[in-house]
Amino acid sequence: MSCLDQDRRYCGNREAEKGRCRTVRILIYTGKGGVGKTSIAAATAARIARSGRKVVIMSTDQAHSLGDSFERSLGPEPAEIFPGLDAMEIDPAEEARQAWGTLREYLRQIIDEKANGGIEADEVLLFPGLEELCALIRILDIYEEKIYDVIVVDCAPTGETLALLRYPERLSVLADRLLPMVRSFTSAFGGLISRRTSVPKPRDLVFAEFDALVKRLNQLQQILRDRDVTSMRIVTTPERIVLQEARRNFTWVNEYDFGTDAVYINRIYPAEAMKGYFSGWERMQAESLELAEQSFPERRIFRLELQEEEIRGLDMLERAADELYGKQDSEQAVDPVEIFCRESAFRSEYDPKSGLRSLVVSLPYAAKEEIRAEKEKEDLILRVRNEVRRLRLPDLMGSRDLLGWDFEDGTLTLRFGNSYHKG
């Protein structure tokens, strides 16, 4: 079957000329700084490449440590680690320069002229997160080339990543509302501005560049929200503080409609290390692991024990991959490229008339009499038969009361508001 007969979104020109399609998967690894996210992403990329697929792993985290994991120097262009696996570390500042350098330079001239040297233009033009966001555009570039079967992304810490993923919506507002007014103004008065100041009348290229940036970011957002293409994977450790942040991040990812299909619990202390003096840690770790099982329903949970040596170099990375996914050729081996879950954990709704917010959870195989729901601080606890789910509530519900719930056709709807709504 030719490319033209299949889903066109997976068909790049290069592959179309060869008469075949390449379905690209994107795996995004994120988590709190210091949890071992880079090591797990690198181990996963190596495992996938050993299975015969062509893989690139890229770091968009400014605190690059991907090169340390592979024990080699990396730059902004793909470098071969071994046949089938390439790696790269993106320079966010350079990506931002390429993405909106012309507009930035024009704004710099305006600021310099207006401030008469009294303010540093570079400080004014520092939009938090924009450089890192431009780095993510490289994901889209590589995706569209269709050279690789799998793109593994070692991303910034989760909260920062989610802020970046919302950025395209804000830039769209700027592009749709503000820039047309600026265009009209400069068309009418640009010549006058140029004569009265040293600032040149802006060329169409200035606006076209920003339009192109917004368009690319929106394209990237669509791909990252396609759960048949992209899976976000959260890395945590069993420490309670770290796990609580992972639970919040899982809620935020779900709220922004990005799909998380797996959670990795790294640095689990082995049983033999928890004897004697550390026996108290054994109990706390067991409680944290149980909390993790309850907090990420339907998601695949991978566990990795604390290793005797630092996870760096191909031997250690492949040993970690064996523990995570099973031996490469064994019948029990898990394919990291698999989509482990496509469903949302929940969705939230708001009724402006009543002021109530609702959390909607799919429970297709449950019966109403089997369901128990209660709120404990900022958590929602669901008991269905013998299963316990503990979801960290979105911020706008965590501070409200659980007023009641309904269950119909496999859908549980829980209503949250202030106590005066009752009755």
PyMOL commands that set and color helices and strands:
alter all, ss='L'
color gray80, all
select helices_A, chain A and resi 3-5+8-10+13-17+37-50+66-70+92-115+121-124+130-145+158-196+204-224+240-255+271-274+276-295+314-325+368-370+395-398+419-421
alter helices_A, ss='H'
color red, helices_A
select strands_A, chain A and resi 25-31+55-59+79-82+85-89+150-154+230-236+260-268+300-305+347-351+356-362+371-376+379-384+387-392+401-408+411-417
alter strands_A, ss='S'
color yellow, strands_A
deselect
rebuild
show_as cartoon
